Amino acid sequence: MILDAEDSTAELIEAGTDASRLYVVRNSALERMLFDRNLVGTDFRRACLESSRHFVRHLADEYHPDDTAELMILSKGLVYQLGDAVAQQSGHNLPLNLVATSRVAVSAESARVEVSYAQLEAPARTLLVGDTVASGATIVAAVGRYLETHTLTRLYVLSYAGTMAGAERIAAFCAKSGIRTTFLYGLAAFGLGLNGFDLSFLHPETVTRQAYVDRAAKQFSGRPVSAVGWDFGSQVVSPRKYRRLCWVEAEVWGLHGSDCLAVAERPESWAELAHERAAYADSLGPGWKNIINSPDAL
């Protein structure tokens, strides 16, 4: 049973079948993370750990520690710090499985993901996964690789920012193998932007409180800017890349000089942002390669 925990609430948004549930979790740590795009480094890491501890509290009566492990998707799964969250919250150890994936193609409708590495030495019938959910393809690929080796009966997806469509895709995949799925999302079940990267409170398909929509509209001057950027976790893993992606976001949305993306830093080249090309190339038009060196891009 998913319970409210201390200063955090979990609201059931969708129960597609008896085997799939989606909850939206609300607390101050998630609000700090999803409404401060200038949060980087140690402060961002602390907000992530606090948010994960809230997620774990909500699961207190749900899973059995002796038959539960983490499936960490590298490298951004590191930012969720689920092992520390479980240890601090319950005193239990969370065994760890590792999977590395890479996105081959991305769009609003789908993404193609390949698994390049897997270390699955901690089998358990229940898995916790911490990851941003856009199309859902990454988690589908990771769980699919796990199922090649081990049996799974329950999957908990803990996502600071996730889409409804991604949850539905993951749930449908798991249902084929008789796996029950539970999703805990931060503040909203987002709609997904046409570029396959933007998770905005202002997307028409986002399910959230009106107060969050109003707050995002004010923060981003009515633009549907992503609540978590285009490479979640880079705030800690590669903060310079994060700042430079923020600059490109500011270019896309006409927000250069805005307080909402104050950490933005002009990139030195597009090469360092190649993995996120699908997020910005169409929006910037056919001359996007010339923008960095243009005196008009301020």
Order of alpha helices (4+ residues) and beta strands (2+ residues): beta-beta-alpha-alpha-beta-alpha-beta-beta-beta-alpha-beta-beta-alpha-beta-beta-beta-beta-alpha-alpha-alpha-alpha
